[in-house]
Amino acid sequence: MINVDKVRLWKVRFVRAIQFNEMPYPSIVVEEVEEQGYRIPQIPHRLIPLEIGGQITVTLGGKGVLQVGDKKFDCRPGTAFLYRHSDSDVSYYFPRDGREKWRFVWINFMGAASCRIITEINRTYGYYFDIGTDSALEKNLLSFREYAGTTLFQSPLEAAKMVFSLLDLLCRSAEEKFRFSKNIRRIIDVQSEIQTAFDESLTTSALAGKLGITREHLSKTFREETGRTLQDYREEQRSNEALTLLLKSNLSCKEIAVLCHYGSYSSFFRSFKKRYRVSPEIFRKRNLASDPV
């Protein structure tokens, strides 16, 4: 059993005066020091509710290891990582070859909204960030040291603003790489083409031809840069459009299947139920019961 008081150098808690369910909010910021034997998660991911959210961790000294799937990243001063607590791909720990204790500061974000935001950032930029030493993010988190041992009260808007401000500081370095990466610019072009030509049955080969690259190169680049296949992305676009049509139109499910290029109603039904664990008809009925078109 870890003695939390021993490894936590200081902490500050945040409390909202009013609860807004659809806004992200911080829960606690902690400076911590760990050594041999330290590893997260300590309980199975399946036991962690989605509402617990996730966190940003910034290394201040020593070294830790972040593992996402089979990829490992050295967590040294000047680096940070962001993850969702219920993400089964993520773990982090003190390495066997570690000599100096791993010192870091972390802040926890709570609520389902935090989970959705963190998931999108991980999909776009990844989990690991090179923010540089003495970064604005590090300074911001360490500024709470003067309130150590206290609880700070926030309005829902103040809480959400703080979350987005910290995420902005975290993602700035990734944004620069994102802008100037040739592959990333190509991915943006791909996404733009898919959205523009949504009403057309655009094949991967036709899309690659428009961009002047091979089908194989397009598929490989897209997966390397986004962490998902082109097919997964297109399926997500189809699914999002289908959701909109289910809620905002009087079209039948068969008509929606055709408009969203599922080929047949049965294909639409299987895909929708696999993603949302419910049929399109039941989804529409449940949601329109409280919010009629």
Sine and cosine of phi, psi and omega as CSV:
sin_phi,cos_phi,sin_psi,cos_psi,sin_omega,cos_omega
0.00,0.00,0.81,-0.59,-0.01,-1.00
-0.97,0.23,0.72,-0.69,0.11,-0.99
-0.99,0.11,0.99,-0.16,-0.10,-1.00
-0.87,0.49,-0.64,0.77,-0.02,-1.00
-0.89,0.45,-0.43,0.90,-0.02,-1.00
-0.98,0.20,-0.62,0.78,-0.08,-1.00
-1.00,-0.01,-0.36,0.93,0.02,-1.00
-1.00,-0.02,0.90,-0.44,-0.04,-1.00
-0.97,0.24,-0.60,0.80,0.10,-0.99
-0.29,-0.96,0.28,-0.96,0.02,-1.00
-0.46,-0.89,0.44,-0.90,0.08,-1.00
-0.70,-0.72,0.77,-0.64,0.02,-1.00
-0.98,-0.19,0.43,-0.90,0.03,-1.00
-0.85,-0.52,0.66,-0.75,0.02,-1.00
-0.73,-0.68,0.70,-0.71,0.05,-1.00
-1.00,-0.05,0.70,-0.72,0.02,-1.00
-0.93,0.36,-0.55,0.84,0.02,-1.00
-0.77,-0.64,0.62,-0.78,-0.03,-1.00
-1.00,-0.05,0.86,-0.51,0.15,-0.99
-0.92,-0.38,0.92,-0.39,-0.13,-0.99
-0.92,0.39,-0.48,0.88,-0.10,-1.00
-0.99,-0.14,0.33,0.94,0.05,-1.00
-0.83,-0.55,0.62,-0.78,0.06,-1.00
-0.95,0.30,0.43,-0.90,0.02,-1.00
-0.44,-0.90,0.52,-0.85,0.04,-1.00
-0.98,0.17,0.45,-0.89,0.01,-1.00
-0.91,-0.42,-0.73,0.68,-0.06,-1.00
-0.37,-0.93,0.58,-0.82,0.13,-0.99
-0.86,-0.51,0.70,-0.71,-0.15,-0.99
-0.65,-0.76,0.67,-0.74,0.24,-0.97
-0.98,-0.21,0.74,-0.68,-0.19,-0.98
-0.66,-0.75,0.43,-0.90,0.08,-1.00
-0.73,-0.68,0.74,-0.68,-0.07,-1.00
-0.72,-0.69,0.34,-0.94,0.00,-1.00
-0.62,-0.79,-0.34,-0.94,-0.08,-1.00
-0.77,0.63,0.70,-0.71,0.03,-1.00
0.99,-0.17,-0.19,0.98,-0.04,-1.00
-0.99,0.17,0.75,-0.66,0.04,-1.00
-0.37,-0.93,0.69,-0.72,0.08,-1.00
-0.84,-0.55,0.70,-0.71,0.17,0.99
-0.99,0.10,0.41,-0.91,0.06,-1.00
-0.98,-0.20,-0.22,0.98,0.09,-1.00
-0.80,-0.61,0.43,-0.90,-0.03,-1.00
-0.85,0.52,0.63,-0.78,-0.01,-1.00
-0.86,0.52,-0.53,0.85,-0.07,-1.00
-0.91,0.41,-0.30,0.95,0.00,-1.00
-1.00,-0.02,-0.02,1.00,-0.03,-1.00
-0.99,-0.14,0.90,-0.45,0.01,-1.00
-0.90,0.43,0.53,-0.85,0.02,-1.00
-0.86,0.51,-0.53,0.85,-0.07,-1.00
-0.91,0.41,-0.25,0.97,0.01,-1.00
-0.91,0.42,-0.46,0.89,0.09,-1.00
1.00,0.06,-0.71,-0.70,-0.05,-1.00
-0.28,-0.96,-0.25,-0.97,-0.07,-1.00
-0.41,-0.91,0.35,-0.94,0.20,-0.98
-0.98,-0.22,0.71,-0.71,0.07,-1.00
-0.81,-0.58,0.79,-0.61,-0.01,-1.00
-0.88,-0.47,0.83,-0.55,0.00,-1.00
-0.98,0.21,0.73,-0.68,0.01,-1.00
-0.96,-0.29,-0.50,0.86,-0.02,-1.00
-0.31,-0.95,0.34,-0.94,-0.03,-1.00
0.94,0.34,-0.46,-0.89,-0.02,-1.00
-0.48,-0.88,0.65,-0.76,0.15,-0.99
-0.82,-0.58,-0.03,-1.00,0.04,-1.00
-0.76,-0.65,0.78,-0.63,0.15,-0.99
-0.98,-0.19,0.77,-0.64,0.05,-1.00
-0.86,-0.50,0.83,-0.56,0.05,-1.00
-0.85,-0.52,0.96,-0.28,-0.13,-0.99
0.90,0.43,-0.83,-0.55,0.04,-1.00
-0.98,-0.21,0.16,0.99,0.04,-1.00
-0.99,-0.10,0.65,-0.76,0.00,-1.00
-0.85,-0.52,0.62,-0.78,-0.01,-1.00
-0.77,-0.63,0.70,-0.71,0.06,-1.00
-0.98,0.21,0.83,-0.56,0.02,-1.00
-0.99,-0.13,1.00,-0.09,0.00,-1.00
-0.91,-0.41,0.20,-0.98,0.08,-1.00
-0.80,0.60,0.70,-0.72,-0.04,-1.00
0.99,-0.11,0.03,1.00,0.04,-1.00
-0.82,-0.57,0.35,-0.94,0.02,-1.00
-0.53,-0.85,0.28,-0.96,0.13,-0.99
-0.61,-0.79,0.42,-0.91,-0.03,-1.00
-0.77,-0.64,0.72,-0.69,0.03,-1.00
-0.40,-0.92,0.29,-0.96,0.07,-1.00
-1.00,-0.08,0.73,-0.69,-0.09,-1.00
-0.86,0.50,-0.47,0.88,-0.01,-1.00
-1.00,-0.03,0.13,0.99,0.00,-1.00
-0.97,0.24,0.94,-0.35,-0.09,-1.00
-0.95,0.30,-0.16,0.99,0.02,-1.00
-0.99,0.12,-0.21,0.98,-0.20,-0.98
-0.95,-0.30,0.70,-0.72,0.22,-0.98
-0.51,-0.86,0.37,-0.93,0.09,-1.00
-0.52,-0.86,0.47,-0.88,-0.18,-0.98
-0.31,-0.95,0.21,-0.98,0.10,-1.00
-0.99,0.11,0.81,-0.59,-0.10,-0.99
-0.95,0.30,0.42,-0.91,0.00,-1.00
-0.89,0.46,-0.52,0.85,-0.03,-1.00
-1.00,-0.01,0.17,0.99,-0.02,-1.00
-0.93,0.37,0.69,-0.73,0.03,-1.00
-0.94,-0.33,-0.77,0.64,0.01,-1.00
-1.00,0.02,0.62,-0.78,0.01,-1.00
-0.86,0.51,0.58,-0.82,0.00,-1.00
-1.00,0.08,0.89,-0.46,0.01,-1.00
-0.92,-0.40,0.75,-0.66,-0.05,-1.00
-0.47,-0.88,0.30,-0.95,0.08,-1.00
-0.86,-0.51,0.68,-0.73,-0.01,-1.00
-0.69,-0.72,0.46,-0.89,0.08,-1.00
-0.75,-0.66,0.69,-0.73,-0.07,-1.00
-0.98,-0.18,0.72,-0.69,0.09,-1.00
-0.94,-0.35,0.69,-0.72,-0.11,-0.99
-0.92,-0.39,0.30,-0.95,0.13,-0.99
0.99,-0.10,0.37,-0.93,-0.01,-1.00
-0.89,0.46,-0.55,0.83,0.02,-1.00
-0.89,0.46,-0.65,0.76,0.04,-1.00
-0.87,0.49,-0.65,0.76,0.01,-1.00
-0.87,0.49,-0.70,0.71,-0.03,-1.00
-0.90,0.43,-0.67,0.74,-0.02,-1.00
-0.91,0.42,-0.73,0.68,-0.01,-1.00
-0.89,0.46,-0.65,0.76,0.02,-1.00
-0.86,0.51,-0.69,0.72,-0.01,-1.00
-0.92,0.40,-0.64,0.77,0.02,-1.00
-0.91,0.41,-0.68,0.73,0.04,-1.00
-0.87,0.49,-0.64,0.77,0.00,-1.00
-0.91,0.42,-0.61,0.79,-0.10,-1.00
-1.00,0.07,-0.74,0.67,-0.13,-0.99
-0.94,-0.34,-0.24,0.97,-0.09,-1.00
0.99,-0.10,-0.22,-0.97,-0.07,-1.00
-0.96,-0.26,-0.44,0.90,-0.18,-0.98
-0.95,-0.32,0.71,-0.70,-0.09,-1.00
-0.75,-0.66,0.72,-0.69,0.10,-1.00
-1.00,-0.10,0.99,-0.11,-0.12,-0.99
-0.99,-0.12,-0.18,0.98,-0.01,-1.00
1.00,0.08,0.49,-0.87,0.01,-1.00
-0.95,0.31,0.48,-0.88,0.01,-1.00
0.84,0.54,0.63,0.78,-0.06,-1.00
-0.97,0.26,0.28,-0.96,0.04,-1.00
-0.89,0.46,-0.58,0.82,0.03,-1.00
-0.90,0.43,-0.73,0.69,0.02,-1.00
-0.86,0.50,-0.73,0.68,0.00,-1.00
-0.87,0.49,-0.66,0.75,-0.02,-1.00
-0.88,0.47,-0.73,0.68,-0.02,-1.00
-0.92,0.39,-0.64,0.76,-0.02,-1.00
-0.95,0.30,-0.29,0.96,0.02,-1.00
-0.91,0.41,-0.33,0.94,0.01,-1.00
-0.98,0.21,-0.11,0.99,0.00,-1.00
-0.84,0.54,-0.57,0.82,-0.03,-1.00
-0.92,0.39,-0.27,0.96,0.03,-1.00
-0.98,-0.22,0.28,0.96,-0.09,-1.00
-0.77,0.64,0.73,-0.69,0.05,-1.00
1.00,0.08,0.00,1.00,-0.04,-1.00
-0.95,-0.31,0.12,-0.99,0.11,-0.99
-0.87,-0.50,0.79,-0.61,-0.02,-1.00
-0.97,-0.24,0.77,-0.64,0.00,-1.00
-1.00,-0.06,0.66,-0.75,-0.03,-1.00
-0.72,-0.70,0.47,-0.88,0.19,-0.98
-0.98,0.19,0.32,-0.95,0.03,-1.00
-0.83,0.56,-0.62,0.79,-0.01,-1.00
-0.95,0.32,-0.63,0.78,0.07,-1.00
-0.88,0.47,-0.67,0.74,-0.01,-1.00
-0.89,0.45,-0.73,0.68,0.00,-1.00
-0.90,0.44,-0.66,0.75,0.01,-1.00
-0.88,0.48,-0.63,0.77,0.02,-1.00
-0.91,0.43,-0.68,0.73,0.02,-1.00
-0.87,0.50,-0.76,0.64,-0.04,-1.00
-0.92,0.40,-0.56,0.83,0.03,-1.00
-0.90,0.44,-0.69,0.72,0.00,-1.00
-0.93,0.38,-0.64,0.77,0.03,-1.00
-0.91,0.41,-0.57,0.82,0.06,-1.00
-0.89,0.46,-0.71,0.71,0.03,-1.00
-0.89,0.45,-0.63,0.78,0.00,-1.00
-0.91,0.42,-0.68,0.74,-0.16,-0.99
-1.00,0.05,-0.09,1.00,-0.08,-1.00
-0.87,0.49,-0.69,0.73,0.00,-1.00
-0.91,0.42,-0.62,0.78,0.03,-1.00
-0.92,0.39,-0.57,0.82,0.02,-1.00
-0.87,0.49,-0.66,0.75,0.00,-1.00
-0.89,0.46,-0.71,0.70,0.03,-1.00
-0.91,0.42,-0.60,0.80,-0.02,-1.00
-0.88,0.47,-0.68,0.73,-0.04,-1.00
-0.91,0.41,-0.63,0.77,-0.19,-0.98
-0.98,-0.21,-0.01,1.00,0.05,-1.00
-0.98,0.20,0.80,-0.60,0.02,-1.00
-0.86,0.50,-0.67,0.74,-0.01,-1.00
-0.91,0.42,-0.65,0.76,-0.01,-1.00
-0.90,0.43,-0.66,0.75,0.04,-1.00
-0.87,0.49,-0.60,0.80,0.02,-1.00
-0.92,0.39,-0.63,0.78,0.03,-1.00
-0.89,0.46,-0.65,0.76,0.05,-1.00
-0.87,0.50,-0.66,0.75,0.03,-1.00
-0.89,0.46,-0.66,0.75,0.01,-1.00
-0.88,0.48,-0.75,0.66,-0.02,-1.00
-0.89,0.46,-0.63,0.78,0.03,-1.00
-0.90,0.43,-0.68,0.73,0.01,-1.00
-0.89,0.46,-0.67,0.74,-0.02,-1.00
-0.90,0.44,-0.68,0.73,0.00,-1.00
-0.93,0.37,-0.65,0.76,-0.01,-1.00
-0.92,0.40,-0.64,0.77,-0.07,-1.00
-0.98,-0.18,0.49,0.87,-0.07,-1.00
-0.87,0.49,-0.59,0.81,-0.04,-1.00
-0.98,0.22,-0.03,1.00,0.04,-1.00
-0.95,-0.30,0.45,-0.89,0.07,-1.00
-1.00,0.07,0.99,0.16,-0.11,-0.99
-1.00,0.00,0.90,-0.43,-0.01,-1.00
-0.99,0.16,0.29,-0.96,0.04,-1.00
-0.89,0.46,-0.63,0.78,0.02,-1.00
-0.90,0.44,-0.68,0.73,0.02,-1.00
-0.91,0.42,-0.63,0.77,0.03,-1.00
-0.90,0.43,-0.69,0.73,0.03,-1.00
-0.89,0.45,-0.62,0.78,0.02,-1.00
-0.89,0.46,-0.64,0.77,0.02,-1.00
-0.90,0.45,-0.53,0.85,-0.04,-1.00
-1.00,-0.05,-0.07,1.00,0.05,-1.00
0.96,0.27,0.50,0.87,0.03,-1.00
-0.74,-0.68,0.16,-0.99,-0.01,-1.00
-0.98,0.17,0.37,-0.93,0.03,-1.00
-0.86,0.51,-0.67,0.74,-0.03,-1.00
-0.90,0.43,-0.68,0.73,-0.01,-1.00
-0.91,0.42,-0.63,0.77,0.04,-1.00
-0.88,0.48,-0.75,0.66,-0.03,-1.00
-0.89,0.46,-0.69,0.72,-0.02,-1.00
-0.91,0.41,-0.72,0.69,-0.02,-1.00
-0.89,0.45,-0.69,0.73,-0.02,-1.00
-0.88,0.48,-0.68,0.73,-0.03,-1.00
-0.94,0.35,-0.66,0.75,-0.01,-1.00
-0.90,0.43,-0.62,0.79,-0.09,-1.00
-1.00,0.06,-0.44,0.90,-0.07,-1.00
-0.92,-0.38,-0.27,0.96,-0.02,-1.00
0.99,0.16,0.14,0.99,0.03,-1.00
-0.58,-0.82,0.29,-0.96,-0.04,-1.00
-0.99,0.16,0.34,-0.94,0.06,-1.00
-0.88,0.48,-0.59,0.80,0.03,-1.00
-0.89,0.45,-0.65,0.76,0.03,-1.00
-0.89,0.46,-0.67,0.74,-0.01,-1.00
-0.90,0.43,-0.71,0.70,0.00,-1.00
-0.91,0.43,-0.60,0.80,0.04,-1.00
-0.90,0.43,-0.63,0.78,0.04,-1.00
-0.89,0.45,-0.66,0.75,0.04,-1.00
-0.90,0.44,-0.68,0.73,0.03,-1.00
-0.89,0.46,-0.68,0.73,-0.02,-1.00
-0.90,0.44,-0.68,0.73,0.01,-1.00
-0.89,0.45,-0.66,0.76,0.02,-1.00
-0.92,0.40,-0.64,0.77,0.02,-1.00
-0.89,0.45,-0.65,0.76,0.04,-1.00
-0.86,0.51,-0.71,0.70,0.00,-1.00
-0.87,0.49,-0.70,0.71,-0.01,-1.00
-0.93,0.38,-0.57,0.82,0.05,-1.00
-0.89,0.46,-0.63,0.78,-0.09,-1.00
-1.00,-0.02,-0.46,0.89,-0.15,-0.99
-0.91,-0.42,0.12,0.99,0.00,-1.00
-0.68,-0.73,0.20,-0.98,0.06,-1.00
-0.98,-0.19,0.22,0.98,0.01,-1.00
-0.91,0.42,0.56,-0.83,0.06,-1.00
-0.96,0.28,0.28,-0.96,0.01,-1.00
-0.90,0.44,-0.55,0.84,0.04,-1.00
-0.92,0.40,-0.64,0.77,0.04,-1.00
-0.92,0.40,-0.63,0.78,0.03,-1.00
-0.90,0.43,-0.63,0.78,0.02,-1.00
-0.86,0.51,-0.66,0.75,0.00,-1.00
-0.94,0.35,-0.73,0.68,-0.05,-1.00
-0.90,0.44,-0.52,0.85,-0.03,-1.00
-0.99,-0.11,0.22,0.98,0.13,-0.99
0.88,0.48,0.67,0.74,0.09,-1.00
-1.00,0.07,-0.17,0.99,0.03,-1.00
1.00,0.04,-0.71,0.70,0.02,-1.00
-0.44,-0.90,0.31,-0.95,0.02,-1.00
-0.90,0.44,-0.65,0.76,-0.04,-1.00
-0.88,0.47,-0.60,0.80,0.04,-1.00
-0.91,0.41,-0.68,0.73,0.05,-1.00
-0.88,0.48,-0.71,0.70,-0.02,-1.00
-0.86,0.51,-0.75,0.66,-0.03,-1.00
-0.89,0.45,-0.70,0.71,-0.03,-1.00
-0.90,0.43,-0.70,0.71,-0.04,-1.00
-0.91,0.41,-0.70,0.72,-0.04,-1.00
-0.93,0.37,-0.57,0.82,0.04,-1.00
-0.90,0.43,-0.63,0.78,-0.05,-1.00
-0.98,0.20,-0.66,0.75,-0.15,-0.99
-0.92,-0.38,0.02,1.00,0.06,-1.00
0.88,0.47,0.37,0.93,0.02,-1.00
-0.43,-0.90,0.43,-0.90,0.00,-1.00
-0.96,0.28,0.38,-0.92,0.03,-1.00
-0.87,0.50,-0.59,0.81,0.00,-1.00
-0.90,0.43,-0.70,0.71,-0.01,-1.00
-0.93,0.36,-0.62,0.79,0.05,-1.00
-0.85,0.52,-0.74,0.67,0.00,-1.00
-0.89,0.46,-0.69,0.72,-0.04,-1.00
-0.89,0.45,-0.69,0.72,-0.01,-1.00
-0.90,0.43,-0.69,0.72,-0.08,-1.00
-0.98,0.21,-0.55,0.83,0.00,-1.00
-0.99,0.17,-0.25,0.97,0.01,-1.00
-0.90,0.44,-0.58,0.81,-0.03,-1.00
-0.98,-0.22,-0.20,0.98,-0.05,-1.00
-0.58,-0.81,0.95,0.30,-0.12,-0.99
-0.91,0.42,0.55,-0.84,0.04,-1.00
-0.94,0.33,0.00,0.00,0.00,0.00
